[in-house]
């Protein structure tokens, strides 16, 4: 593949996911990391992308698909129902990892009564809970991506690698019988660290994500203990997940 075509494909990919790691781009372009790094340097010189630690992001994304505030306007009633149902799974005073997805934010809205220690890379979750005197909030380090409201990168991954939690509450871009997937390589790195740090794995997945497959594979289904979803989830897929030994909770929308 010629450099110009490769750079065009990189730009198209960044337009979908906003930022990506060097390893992710290398795999997608079927090129070496050093080749991708040179492409990004050229693109950065033209002002289209900005280099970050270990990757690149689009300077002026045309879509707000991945903006936290924009995403949180979708499926609001369903996310709130999932949030309530998921919070009920947490025992008092547990250490709980809360992912940066918008559905996880709605879980955090109902956690205060349990008095947990919350560990998160989500700026909205941290801001939501910061004023409470009933729980403790631990925020990971890392690079801030304001549009996503998330901390990512090697420092954030390292932070999660040093803790042990009773449970992790995560979201995703899609779920099929082949596993869980998400849209960003850097988010995948964070979520894998969260999975490794937790004894119980809970995924909060609204029904629009069922049957969808995002760009990057996160994990197999056998690592999941519980899935909390809404009544719109396809019954055949819910049955198949339960046959695999996963507890699937269908939250009732008020």
C-alpha positions as a Markdown table, in Angstrom:
| # | Residue | x | y | z |
|---|---|---|---|---|
| 1 | Unk | 0.0 | 0.0 | 0.0 |
| 2 | Unk | 1.3 | 3.4 | -1.0 |
| 3 | Unk | 1.9 | 6.1 | 1.7 |
| 4 | Unk | -0.9 | 8.4 | 0.4 |
| 5 | Unk | -3.5 | 5.6 | 0.4 |
| 6 | Unk | -2.3 | 4.5 | 3.9 |
| 7 | Unk | -2.6 | 8.0 | 5.2 |
| 8 | Unk | -6.1 | 8.3 | 3.8 |
| 9 | Unk | -7.1 | 5.1 | 5.5 |
| 10 | Unk | -5.6 | 6.3 | 8.8 |
| 11 | Unk | -7.6 | 9.5 | 8.5 |
| 12 | Unk | -10.8 | 7.6 | 7.7 |
| 13 | Unk | -10.2 | 5.3 | 10.7 |
| 14 | Unk | -9.6 | 8.3 | 13.1 |
| 15 | Unk | -12.7 | 9.9 | 11.8 |
| 16 | Unk | -14.6 | 6.9 | 13.1 |
| 17 | Unk | -12.8 | 6.4 | 16.5 |
| 18 | Unk | -11.2 | 9.8 | 17.1 |
| 19 | Unk | -8.0 | 8.4 | 18.4 |
| 20 | Unk | -6.0 | 5.2 | 18.0 |
| 21 | Unk | -2.8 | 3.6 | 19.2 |
| 22 | Unk | 0.2 | 2.9 | 17.0 |
| 23 | Unk | -0.3 | -0.8 | 17.4 |
| 24 | Unk | -3.9 | -0.6 | 16.4 |
| 25 | Unk | -3.1 | 1.4 | 13.2 |
| 26 | Unk | -0.2 | -0.9 | 12.4 |
| 27 | Unk | -2.5 | -3.9 | 12.4 |
| 28 | Unk | -5.2 | -2.1 | 10.5 |
| 29 | Unk | -2.8 | -0.9 | 7.8 |
| 30 | Unk | -0.8 | -4.1 | 7.7 |
| 31 | Unk | 2.3 | -2.0 | 8.1 |
| 32 | Unk | 5.1 | -1.7 | 10.6 |
| 33 | Unk | 4.8 | 0.6 | 13.6 |
| 34 | Unk | 7.7 | 2.7 | 12.3 |
| 35 | Unk | 5.9 | 3.1 | 8.9 |
| 36 | Unk | 2.7 | 4.2 | 10.7 |
| 37 | Unk | 4.7 | 6.6 | 12.9 |
| 38 | Unk | 6.2 | 8.3 | 9.8 |
| 39 | Unk | 2.7 | 8.6 | 8.2 |
| 40 | Unk | 1.4 | 10.2 | 11.4 |
| 41 | Unk | 4.3 | 12.6 | 11.4 |
| 42 | Unk | 3.5 | 13.7 | 7.9 |
| 43 | Unk | -0.2 | 14.0 | 8.7 |
| 44 | Unk | 0.6 | 16.0 | 11.8 |
| 45 | Unk | 2.7 | 18.4 | 9.8 |
| 46 | Unk | -0.3 | 19.1 | 7.6 |
| 47 | Unk | -2.4 | 19.8 | 10.7 |
| 48 | Unk | -5.0 | 17.0 | 10.3 |
| 49 | Unk | -3.9 | 14.9 | 13.3 |
| 50 | Unk | -2.2 | 15.4 | 16.6 |
| 51 | Unk | 0.4 | 12.9 | 17.9 |
| 52 | Unk | -0.2 | 11.5 | 21.3 |
| 53 | Unk | 1.7 | 9.2 | 23.6 |
| 54 | Unk | 1.6 | 5.9 | 21.7 |
| 55 | Unk | -0.8 | 7.0 | 19.0 |
| 56 | Unk | -2.7 | 9.9 | 17.3 |
| 57 | Unk | -6.0 | 11.6 | 17.4 |
| 58 | Unk | -8.0 | 13.6 | 14.9 |
| 59 | Unk | -7.7 | 17.4 | 15.5 |
| 60 | Unk | -11.2 | 18.4 | 14.3 |
| 61 | Unk | -13.5 | 15.4 | 14.4 |
| 62 | Unk | -16.6 | 15.9 | 12.2 |
| 63 | Unk | -18.8 | 13.6 | 14.3 |
| 64 | Unk | -19.8 | 13.9 | 17.9 |
| 65 | Unk | -20.7 | 10.1 | 18.0 |
| 66 | Unk | -18.1 | 9.5 | 20.7 |
| 67 | Unk | -18.6 | 12.7 | 22.7 |
| 68 | Unk | -19.8 | 11.8 | 26.2 |
| 69 | Unk | -22.6 | 14.4 | 26.4 |
| 70 | Unk | -23.9 | 13.4 | 23.0 |
| 71 | Unk | -23.8 | 9.7 | 23.6 |
| 72 | Unk | -25.6 | 10.1 | 27.0 |
| 73 | Unk | -28.7 | 11.5 | 25.3 |
| 74 | Unk | -29.3 | 8.1 | 23.6 |
| 75 | Unk | -31.4 | 5.3 | 25.3 |
| 76 | Unk | -31.7 | 7.4 | 28.5 |
| 77 | Unk | -34.6 | 5.5 | 30.1 |
| 78 | Unk | -32.9 | 2.2 | 29.4 |
| 79 | Unk | -29.6 | 3.3 | 30.7 |
| 80 | Unk | -31.1 | 4.6 | 33.9 |
| 81 | Unk | -33.0 | 1.3 | 34.4 |
| 82 | Unk | -29.7 | -0.6 | 33.8 |
| 83 | Unk | -27.9 | 1.6 | 36.2 |
| 84 | Unk | -30.4 | 0.9 | 39.0 |
| 85 | Unk | -30.3 | -2.8 | 38.4 |
| 86 | Unk | -26.6 | -3.0 | 38.2 |
| 87 | Unk | -26.0 | -1.0 | 41.4 |
| 88 | Unk | -28.2 | -3.5 | 43.3 |
| 89 | Unk | -25.5 | -6.1 | 42.5 |
| 90 | Unk | -22.9 | -4.3 | 44.5 |
| 91 | Unk | -22.5 | -5.2 | 48.2 |
| 92 | Unk | -21.9 | -2.5 | 50.8 |
| 93 | Unk | -18.3 | -1.2 | 51.2 |
| 94 | Unk | -16.9 | -3.1 | 48.2 |
| 95 | Unk | -14.2 | -1.8 | 45.9 |
| 96 | Unk | -15.7 | -1.3 | 42.5 |
| 97 | Unk | -14.1 | -0.3 | 39.2 |
| 98 | Unk | -16.4 | 1.8 | 37.1 |
| 99 | Unk | -15.7 | 2.1 | 33.4 |
| 100 | Unk | -16.0 | 5.3 | 31.3 |
| 101 | Unk | -19.1 | 4.4 | 29.3 |
| 102 | Unk | -22.3 | 6.5 | 29.5 |
| 103 | Unk | -24.3 | 3.5 | 30.8 |
| 104 | Unk | -21.7 | 3.0 | 33.6 |
| 105 | Unk | -22.2 | 6.7 | 34.5 |
| 106 | Unk | -25.9 | 5.8 | 35.2 |
| 107 | Unk | -24.7 | 2.9 | 37.5 |
| 108 | Unk | -22.5 | 5.4 | 39.4 |
| 109 | Unk | -25.6 | 7.6 | 40.0 |
| 110 | Unk | -27.0 | 4.8 | 42.2 |
| 111 | Unk | -23.9 | 3.6 | 44.0 |
| 112 | Unk | -23.7 | 6.2 | 46.8 |
| 113 | Unk | -26.0 | 4.3 | 49.2 |
| 114 | Unk | -23.6 | 1.2 | 49.1 |
| 115 | Unk | -20.7 | 3.3 | 50.3 |
| 116 | Unk | -18.2 | 1.7 | 48.0 |
| 117 | Unk | -14.6 | 2.6 | 47.1 |
| 118 | Unk | -15.0 | 3.6 | 43.4 |
| 119 | Unk | -12.0 | 3.4 | 41.1 |
| 120 | Unk | -12.5 | 5.0 | 37.7 |
| 121 | Unk | -10.9 | 6.5 | 34.6 |
| 122 | Unk | -14.2 | 8.5 | 33.9 |
| 123 | Unk | -14.1 | 12.2 | 34.6 |
| 124 | Unk | -17.9 | 12.5 | 34.6 |
| 125 | Unk | -18.1 | 9.6 | 37.1 |
| 126 | Unk | -15.4 | 11.2 | 39.3 |
| 127 | Unk | -17.1 | 14.6 | 39.2 |
| 128 | Unk | -20.5 | 13.0 | 40.0 |
| 129 | Unk | -19.2 | 11.3 | 43.1 |
| 130 | Unk | -16.5 | 13.7 | 44.3 |
| 131 | Unk | -18.8 | 15.6 | 46.6 |
| 132 | Unk | -20.1 | 12.6 | 48.5 |
| 133 | Unk | -19.0 | 11.9 | 52.0 |
| 134 | Unk | -20.4 | 8.3 | 51.8 |
| 135 | Unk | -17.8 | 6.9 | 49.5 |
| 136 | Unk | -14.2 | 7.2 | 48.4 |
| 137 | Unk | -13.2 | 7.9 | 44.8 |
| 138 | Unk | -9.9 | 6.9 | 43.3 |
| 139 | Unk | -9.1 | 8.3 | 39.8 |
| 140 | Unk | -6.6 | 6.7 | 37.5 |
| 141 | Unk | -3.8 | 8.7 | 36.0 |
| 142 | Unk | -3.3 | 9.1 | 32.3 |
| 143 | Unk | -4.0 | 11.4 | 29.4 |
| 144 | Unk | -7.3 | 13.3 | 29.4 |
| 145 | Unk | -9.5 | 13.1 | 26.3 |
| 146 | Unk | -12.1 | 15.7 | 27.1 |
| 147 | Unk | -14.6 | 14.8 | 24.3 |
| 148 | Unk | -14.7 | 11.2 | 25.7 |
| 149 | Unk | -14.5 | 12.3 | 29.3 |
| 150 | Unk | -11.9 | 9.6 | 29.9 |
| 151 | Unk | -8.3 | 9.0 | 31.1 |
| 152 | Unk | -6.3 | 6.7 | 28.9 |
| 153 | Unk | -2.7 | 5.7 | 28.1 |
| 154 | Unk | 0.1 | 3.8 | 29.9 |
| 155 | Unk | -0.2 | 5.6 | 33.2 |
| 156 | Unk | -3.9 | 4.8 | 33.4 |
| 157 | Unk | -3.3 | 1.1 | 32.5 |
| 158 | Unk | -0.5 | 0.9 | 35.1 |
| 159 | Unk | -2.8 | 2.4 | 37.8 |
| 160 | Unk | -5.4 | -0.4 | 37.3 |
| 161 | Unk | -2.7 | -3.1 | 37.2 |
| 162 | Unk | -1.8 | -2.2 | 40.8 |
| 163 | Unk | -5.3 | -2.6 | 42.4 |
| 164 | Unk | -7.6 | -5.5 | 43.2 |
| 165 | Unk | -11.3 | -4.9 | 43.1 |
| 166 | Unk | -14.4 | -6.8 | 44.2 |
| 167 | Unk | -16.2 | -6.0 | 40.9 |
| 168 | Unk | -15.8 | -4.2 | 37.6 |
| 169 | Unk | -18.6 | -2.5 | 35.9 |
| 170 | Unk | -17.9 | -2.1 | 32.2 |
| 171 | Unk | -19.6 | -1.1 | 28.9 |
| 172 | Unk | -18.8 | -2.0 | 25.3 |
| 173 | Unk | -19.5 | -1.2 | 21.7 |
| 174 | Unk | -21.1 | -4.5 | 20.8 |
| 175 | Unk | -21.8 | -8.1 | 21.9 |
| 176 | Unk | -22.2 | -11.2 | 19.9 |
| 177 | Unk | -21.8 | -14.9 | 20.6 |
| 178 | Unk | -18.2 | -14.4 | 19.5 |
| 179 | Unk | -17.5 | -12.0 | 22.3 |
| 180 | Unk | -17.3 | -8.4 | 23.4 |
| 181 | Unk | -15.9 | -5.6 | 21.3 |
| 182 | Unk | -15.3 | -1.9 | 21.5 |
| 183 | Unk | -14.4 | 1.0 | 19.2 |
| 184 | Unk | -11.1 | 2.3 | 20.5 |
| 185 | Unk | -7.8 | 0.5 | 20.8 |
| 186 | Unk | -6.8 | 2.7 | 23.8 |
| 187 | Unk | -10.1 | 2.0 | 25.6 |
| 188 | Unk | -9.5 | -1.7 | 25.0 |
| 189 | Unk | -6.2 | -1.5 | 26.8 |
| 190 | Unk | -7.9 | 0.2 | 29.8 |
| 191 | Unk | -10.7 | -2.3 | 29.9 |
| 192 | Unk | -8.4 | -5.3 | 29.8 |
| 193 | Unk | -6.6 | -3.9 | 32.8 |
| 194 | Unk | -9.9 | -3.5 | 34.6 |
| 195 | Unk | -10.9 | -7.1 | 33.8 |
| 196 | Unk | -7.6 | -8.4 | 35.1 |
| 197 | Unk | -8.0 | -6.4 | 38.4 |
| 198 | Unk | -11.5 | -7.6 | 39.3 |
| 199 | Unk | -13.0 | -10.7 | 40.9 |
| 200 | Unk | -16.5 | -10.2 | 39.4 |
| 201 | Unk | -17.1 | -8.9 | 35.9 |
| 202 | Unk | -20.3 | -7.1 | 35.2 |
| 203 | Unk | -21.2 | -5.6 | 31.7 |
| 204 | Unk | -23.9 | -3.0 | 31.4 |
| 205 | Unk | -25.1 | -3.2 | 27.8 |
| 206 | Unk | -28.1 | -1.5 | 26.4 |
| 207 | Unk | -30.1 | -3.5 | 23.8 |
| 208 | Unk | -28.8 | -1.5 | 20.8 |
| 209 | Unk | -25.4 | -3.1 | 21.3 |
| 210 | Unk | -26.7 | -6.7 | 21.0 |
| 211 | Unk | -25.7 | -8.3 | 17.7 |
| 212 | Unk | -23.2 | -5.5 | 16.9 |
| 213 | Unk | -19.5 | -6.0 | 16.5 |
| 214 | Unk | -17.2 | -3.0 | 16.9 |
| 215 | Unk | -13.7 | -2.6 | 15.5 |
| 216 | Unk | -11.6 | -4.1 | 18.2 |
| 217 | Unk | -12.2 | -7.4 | 20.2 |
| 218 | Unk | -12.1 | -6.9 | 24.0 |
| 219 | Unk | -12.7 | -10.4 | 25.5 |
| 220 | Unk | -14.5 | -13.7 | 25.2 |
| 221 | Unk | -17.8 | -14.3 | 26.8 |
| 222 | Unk | -16.4 | -16.8 | 29.4 |
| 223 | Unk | -14.8 | -13.9 | 31.4 |
| 224 | Unk | -18.2 | -12.4 | 32.1 |
| 225 | Unk | -20.2 | -13.1 | 35.2 |
| 226 | Unk | -23.2 | -10.8 | 34.7 |
| 227 | Unk | -24.8 | -8.8 | 31.9 |
| 228 | Unk | -27.4 | -6.2 | 32.7 |
| 229 | Unk | -29.5 | -5.0 | 29.8 |
| 230 | Unk | -33.0 | -3.7 | 28.9 |
| 231 | Unk | -36.1 | -5.4 | 27.6 |
| 232 | Unk | -35.2 | -4.6 | 24.0 |
| 233 | Unk | -32.4 | -7.1 | 24.0 |
| 234 | Unk | -33.1 | -9.9 | 21.4 |
| 235 | Unk | -34.5 | -12.9 | 23.3 |
| 236 | Unk | -32.6 | -15.5 | 21.2 |
| 237 | Unk | -29.3 | -13.9 | 22.1 |
| 238 | Unk | -30.2 | -13.6 | 25.8 |
| 239 | Unk | -31.1 | -17.3 | 25.9 |
| 240 | Unk | -27.8 | -18.2 | 24.2 |
| 241 | Unk | -25.8 | -16.1 | 26.7 |
| 242 | Unk | -27.6 | -17.8 | 29.6 |
| 243 | Unk | -26.9 | -21.2 | 28.2 |
| 244 | Unk | -23.2 | -20.2 | 28.4 |
| 245 | Unk | -23.6 | -19.7 | 32.1 |
| 246 | Unk | -23.8 | -15.9 | 32.1 |
| 247 | Unk | -26.3 | -14.3 | 34.4 |
| 248 | Unk | -28.4 | -11.9 | 32.2 |
| 249 | Unk | -30.5 | -9.4 | 34.1 |
| 250 | Unk | -33.2 | -7.6 | 32.1 |
| 251 | Unk | -33.9 | -4.3 | 33.8 |
| 252 | Unk | -37.4 | -3.0 | 33.8 |
| 253 | Unk | -37.7 | 0.6 | 32.5 |
| 254 | Unk | -39.8 | 2.7 | 34.8 |
